[in-house]
Amino acid sequence: MLIGEVARRSGVSTRMLRHYDSLGLVRPTGRTVGGYREYSAEDILRIFQVESLRSLGLSLRQIGRALEDPAFTPSALVGDLIRQTEDRLKRDQELLERLRTVDASAPSGWPGVLRIVELLHGLNSPSAARRQQTILTPAEDVPVPIELLAGAVLAESDPNVAGALRWALARAGGDGVASVAAGMCSEDVDIRRRAVLAIAELPGDAATVVLTDALGDSDTMVRRHAALALGTRGVTAAVPTLVGMVIEGTNDVEAAEALGTLSLDPGRADQIMSALADELTTHTADSAVRIRLAQALAELPGTIAQGVLQQLAHDDDRAVALIASALVGVLAERPHD
């Protein structure tokens, strides 16, 4: 079969067939009287073998070695190709994300595009100081896309940079909750913790809904962050978690303050006082827990907890009694509506 017919049937151009010949990859078995290349059935089979290996990403040199060396084993080479392909896909995915970020910012000209690229470089810097500076000194004429801030918030491990990102996200407006809420579904607990902290600083009912759902998270820290934020929003569902924080002694001061805020609603005050009083009955032998519960009761408005604290002032545990007695005095001096 002559070269033109081979090219037509195989889909490999005559130019590439000549190149294969020059490299010794596929040399036609014969020549016609006029000197034209003539391919046998075995030659055509080899062409298809070469094309098959090319489709896997092998170079022509690697293909030649694979076809000529009977002892050649493909496992190592295929493993290298897998790693190279994974690296290329990762770079392509990063490029795709950068392009989407630029597109989301809707730049009016190339200066806007360059500014977004500069932001991306800054946020991806290995230097935490530079990442923080990138967020705190944005260009006034090019707003930072919410999607970019949300992605950075979920990925940032440095607490100072993370705080700056949450601040920027809260100031950015738009639907920041939707952009960050995806992090609450992550299997990575660190991402869920970053997400709940960011959502806690965002206003609106959508944030409250996500935070309420977070009370059922499997991670204790996620539940605690959500409860503290919900306490300031007046969500009663946070009460059990907040009371648990007082008992455990983890962020118990903040939890007690949140319970005090919730108790400003008369409809919740009795419920919260009862919850704290019940725990006093349960933890009769733990002085530290009883002291924290007494201090939490003192955060309730008005004189609602005064009776319970007066009883504690005569507690058998001297430390509890002294603290309760002091708190009764504080409540007596507090102005009441």
Secondary structure as GFF3:
##gff-version 3
##sequence-region A 1 337
A	DSSP	alpha_helix	3	10	.	.	.	ID=ss1
A	DSSP	alpha_helix	14	23	.	.	.	ID=ss2
A	DSSP	beta_strand	30	31	.	.	.	ID=ss3
A	DSSP	beta_strand	37	38	.	.	.	ID=ss4
A	DSSP	alpha_helix	41	55	.	.	.	ID=ss5
A	DSSP	alpha_helix	60	68	.	.	.	ID=ss6
A	DSSP	alpha_helix	74	104	.	.	.	ID=ss7
A	DSSP	alpha_helix	110	123	.	.	.	ID=ss8
A	DSSP	alpha_helix	128	136	.	.	.	ID=ss9
A	DSSP	alpha_helix	146	155	.	.	.	ID=ss10
A	DSSP	alpha_helix	159	172	.	.	.	ID=ss11
A	DSSP	alpha_helix	176	181	.	.	.	ID=ss12
A	DSSP	three_ten_helix	182	185	.	.	.	ID=ss13
A	DSSP	alpha_helix	189	200	.	.	.	ID=ss14
A	DSSP	alpha_helix	205	214	.	.	.	ID=ss15
A	DSSP	alpha_helix	220	232	.	.	.	ID=ss16
A	DSSP	three_ten_helix	236	238	.	.	.	ID=ss17
A	DSSP	alpha_helix	239	248	.	.	.	ID=ss18
A	DSSP	alpha_helix	252	262	.	.	.	ID=ss19
A	DSSP	alpha_helix	266	282	.	.	.	ID=ss20
A	DSSP	alpha_helix	287	297	.	.	.	ID=ss21
A	DSSP	alpha_helix	306	312	.	.	.	ID=ss22
A	DSSP	alpha_helix	318	333	.	.	.	ID=ss23
###
